[in-house]
Amino acid sequence: MDYKMPHRCPVCDHEMKISKLACSYCPTKIEGEFSSCKFCRLPAEQLIFVEAFIKCRGNIKEVEKELSISYPTVRGRLDSVIEALGYGAYKEKDPENDKEDLHEESLRRQEILQALERGEITAQEATRQMRKQID
């Protein structure tokens, strides 16, 4: 019987590390410190949601039907999974702040390009800063 590996310590609630691997066919064993995948660390409820989401090819209406939950619940669970995987939940922009955000982004891009033009930064550094701004 295979048991699911616990990812949180039952004593202190910190992350558990995998320290020993064994081949299911031969007697090979490897010891060390290994991390599990991001998906493996998701709680059962989130894994069920991810499986349904993939099965439904990301169609929210189908996920609603599959799990018998409402649209806001699907969105909330999706945001929760995205956050749990370390990507940060998508935040919809406030239309009132869109103009200010675009203006600030434009000013920052201009500063980067001017620094490049003055030779203060390399093209690679400018590219890195521009990409960082997008993320």
C-alpha positions as YAML, in Angstrom:
chain: A
units: angstrom
residues:
- id: 1
  name: MET
  ca: [0.00, 0.00, 0.00]
- id: 2
  name: ASP
  ca: [1.34, 3.43, -0.99]
- id: 3
  name: TYR
  ca: [0.77, 6.36, 1.35]
- id: 4
  name: LYS
  ca: [0.75, 9.96, 0.23]
- id: 5
  name: MET
  ca: [3.82, 11.81, 1.49]
- id: 6
  name: PRO
  ca: [3.04, 14.50, 4.05]
- id: 7
  name: HIS
  ca: [4.40, 17.87, 2.99]
- id: 8
  name: ARG
  ca: [3.96, 19.66, 6.32]
- id: 9
  name: CYS
  ca: [5.50, 18.53, 9.60]
- id: 10
  name: PRO
  ca: [2.81, 17.28, 11.99]
- id: 11
  name: VAL
  ca: [4.77, 18.78, 14.91]
- id: 12
  name: CYS
  ca: [5.81, 22.28, 13.78]
- id: 13
  name: ASP
  ca: [3.91, 22.67, 10.45]
- id: 14
  name: HIS
  ca: [7.06, 23.51, 8.45]
- id: 15
  name: GLU
  ca: [7.78, 22.02, 5.02]
- id: 16
  name: MET
  ca: [8.95, 18.40, 4.97]
- id: 17
  name: LYS
  ca: [11.87, 17.39, 2.71]
- id: 18
  name: ILE
  ca: [12.28, 14.05, 0.99]
- id: 19
  name: SER
  ca: [15.43, 12.40, 2.32]
- id: 20
  name: LYS
  ca: [15.39, 8.88, 0.86]
- id: 21
  name: LEU
  ca: [14.29, 7.43, -2.48]
- id: 22
  name: ALA
  ca: [13.95, 3.74, -3.26]
- id: 23
  name: CYS
  ca: [13.48, 1.96, -6.58]
- id: 24
  name: SER
  ca: [10.22, -0.01, -6.75]
- id: 25
  name: TYR
  ca: [11.94, -2.72, -8.83]
- id: 26
  name: CYS
  ca: [15.50, -3.22, -7.56]
- id: 27
  name: PRO
  ca: [17.13, -2.61, -4.16]
- id: 28
  name: THR
  ca: [18.59, 0.79, -5.20]
- id: 29
  name: LYS
  ca: [18.23, 3.51, -2.56]
- id: 30
  name: ILE
  ca: [19.36, 7.14, -2.75]
- id: 31
  name: GLU
  ca: [19.68, 9.39, 0.29]
- id: 32
  name: GLY
  ca: [19.94, 13.16, 0.26]
- id: 33
  name: GLU
  ca: [17.67, 16.19, 0.48]
- id: 34
  name: PHE
  ca: [15.11, 16.42, -2.32]
- id: 35
  name: SER
  ca: [12.23, 18.80, -2.93]
- id: 36
  name: SER
  ca: [8.83, 17.68, -4.15]
- id: 37
  name: CYS
  ca: [7.09, 19.38, -7.06]
- id: 38
  name: LYS
  ca: [4.87, 22.41, -6.53]
- id: 39
  name: PHE
  ca: [1.75, 20.45, -7.43]
- id: 40
  name: CYS
  ca: [2.60, 17.70, -4.94]
- id: 41
  name: ARG
  ca: [2.50, 20.24, -2.13]
- id: 42
  name: LEU
  ca: [-1.04, 21.40, -2.91]
- id: 43
  name: PRO
  ca: [-3.73, 20.32, -0.44]
- id: 44
  name: ALA
  ca: [-6.19, 17.64, -1.64]
- id: 45
  name: GLU
  ca: [-8.98, 20.18, -2.30]
- id: 46
  name: GLN
  ca: [-6.73, 22.23, -4.59]
- id: 47
  name: LEU
  ca: [-5.52, 19.10, -6.42]
- id: 48
  name: ILE
  ca: [-9.12, 18.07, -7.08]
- id: 49
  name: PHE
  ca: [-9.79, 21.55, -8.45]
- id: 50
  name: VAL
  ca: [-6.65, 21.49, -10.66]
- id: 51
  name: GLU
  ca: [-7.61, 18.07, -12.06]
- id: 52
  name: ALA
  ca: [-11.13, 19.28, -12.86]
- id: 53
  name: PHE
  ca: [-9.77, 22.50, -14.38]
- id: 54
  name: ILE
  ca: [-7.42, 20.56, -16.66]
- id: 55
  name: LYS
  ca: [-10.08, 17.98, -17.52]
- id: 56
  name: CYS
  ca: [-12.39, 20.83, -18.54]
- id: 57
  name: ARG
  ca: [-9.55, 22.48, -20.51]
- id: 58
  name: GLY
  ca: [-9.83, 25.65, -18.44]
- id: 59
  name: ASN
  ca: [-13.47, 26.24, -19.39]
- id: 60
  name: ILE
  ca: [-14.86, 27.86, -16.25]
- id: 61
  name: LYS
  ca: [-18.48, 27.02, -17.11]
- id: 62
  name: GLU
  ca: [-17.51, 23.33, -17.36]
- id: 63
  name: VAL
  ca: [-15.59, 23.50, -14.07]
- id: 64
  name: GLU
  ca: [-18.71, 25.00, -12.45]
- id: 65
  name: LYS
  ca: [-20.74, 22.00, -13.65]
- id: 66
  name: GLU
  ca: [-18.05, 19.42, -12.86]
- id: 67
  name: LEU
  ca: [-17.60, 20.56, -9.25]
- id: 68
  name: SER
  ca: [-21.10, 22.00, -8.70]
- id: 69
  name: ILE
  ca: [-19.72, 25.36, -7.63]
- id: 70
  name: SER
  ca: [-20.43, 28.95, -8.69]
- id: 71
  name: TYR
  ca: [-18.39, 31.13, -11.02]
- id: 72
  name: PRO
  ca: [-16.99, 33.27, -8.15]
- id: 73
  name: THR
  ca: [-15.97, 30.09, -6.31]
- id: 74
  name: VAL
  ca: [-14.16, 28.78, -9.42]
- id: 75
  name: ARG
  ca: [-12.31, 32.10, -9.77]
- id: 76
  name: GLY
  ca: [-11.47, 32.14, -6.06]
- id: 77
  name: ARG
  ca: [-10.11, 28.60, -6.14]
- id: 78
  name: LEU
  ca: [-8.12, 29.31, -9.29]
- id: 79
  name: ASP
  ca: [-6.58, 32.39, -7.66]
- id: 80
  name: SER
  ca: [-5.83, 30.30, -4.57]
- id: 81
  name: VAL
  ca: [-4.04, 27.64, -6.63]
- id: 82
  name: ILE
  ca: [-2.08, 30.25, -8.58]
- id: 83
  name: GLU
  ca: [-0.97, 31.82, -5.32]
- id: 84
  name: ALA
  ca: [-0.12, 28.44, -3.74]
- id: 85
  name: LEU
  ca: [2.10, 27.67, -6.74]
- id: 86
  name: GLY
  ca: [3.99, 30.90, -6.05]
- id: 87
  name: TYR
  ca: [2.80, 33.00, -8.97]
- id: 88
  name: GLY
  ca: [0.57, 35.48, -7.14]
- id: 89
  name: ALA
  ca: [-3.11, 35.72, -7.95]
- id: 90
  name: TYR
  ca: [-4.19, 37.76, -10.96]
- id: 91
  name: LYS
  ca: [-5.61, 41.08, -9.84]
- id: 92
  name: GLU
  ca: [-8.01, 42.86, -12.13]
- id: 93
  name: LYS
  ca: [-7.03, 46.47, -12.67]
- id: 94
  name: ASP
  ca: [-9.18, 49.29, -11.34]
- id: 95
  name: PRO
  ca: [-10.23, 51.28, -14.44]
- id: 96
  name: GLU
  ca: [-9.75, 54.55, -12.56]
- id: 97
  name: ASN
  ca: [-6.10, 53.78, -11.89]
- id: 98
  name: ASP
  ca: [-5.31, 52.46, -15.40]
- id: 99
  name: LYS
  ca: [-4.22, 55.86, -16.75]
- id: 100
  name: GLU
  ca: [-1.94, 56.50, -13.77]
- id: 101
  name: ASP
  ca: [-0.42, 53.01, -14.02]
- id: 102
  name: LEU
  ca: [0.23, 53.40, -17.75]
- id: 103
  name: HIS
  ca: [1.78, 56.83, -17.21]
- id: 104
  name: GLU
  ca: [4.12, 55.49, -14.49]
- id: 105
  name: GLU
  ca: [5.11, 52.51, -16.67]
- id: 106
  name: SER
  ca: [5.81, 54.84, -19.60]
- id: 107
  name: LEU
  ca: [7.98, 57.13, -17.43]
- id: 108
  name: ARG
  ca: [9.95, 54.15, -16.11]
- id: 109
  name: ARG
  ca: [10.55, 52.85, -19.66]
- id: 110
  name: GLN
  ca: [11.76, 56.31, -20.70]
- id: 111
  name: GLU
  ca: [14.18, 56.39, -17.74]
- id: 112
  name: ILE
  ca: [15.58, 52.99, -18.71]
- id: 113
  name: LEU
  ca: [16.04, 54.02, -22.35]
- id: 114
  name: GLN
  ca: [17.70, 57.31, -21.34]
- id: 115
  name: ALA
  ca: [20.12, 55.45, -19.04]
- id: 116
  name: LEU
  ca: [20.93, 53.12, -21.95]
- id: 117
  name: GLU
  ca: [21.45, 56.08, -24.28]
- id: 118
  name: ARG
  ca: [23.84, 57.72, -21.78]
- id: 119
  name: GLY
  ca: [25.80, 54.47, -21.51]
- id: 120
  name: GLU
  ca: [24.95, 54.03, -17.81]
- id: 121
  name: ILE
  ca: [23.54, 50.55, -18.42]
- id: 122
  name: THR
  ca: [24.08, 47.86, -21.04]
- id: 123
  name: ALA
  ca: [21.46, 46.70, -23.52]
- id: 124
  name: GLN
  ca: [21.20, 43.46, -21.55]
- id: 125
  name: GLU
  ca: [20.54, 45.38, -18.33]
- id: 126
  name: ALA
  ca: [17.93, 47.54, -20.06]
- id: 127
  name: THR
  ca: [16.21, 44.41, -21.37]
- id: 128
  name: ARG
  ca: [16.28, 42.87, -17.89]
- id: 129
  name: GLN
  ca: [14.77, 45.99, -16.33]
- id: 130
  name: MET
  ca: [12.07, 46.22, -18.98]
- id: 131
  name: ARG
  ca: [11.13, 42.57, -18.44]
- id: 132
  name: LYS
  ca: [11.12, 43.06, -14.67]
- id: 133
  name: GLN
  ca: [8.73, 45.98, -15.13]
- id: 134
  name: ILE
  ca: [6.31, 43.76, -17.09]
- id: 135
  name: ASP
  ca: [6.36, 41.05, -14.41]
...
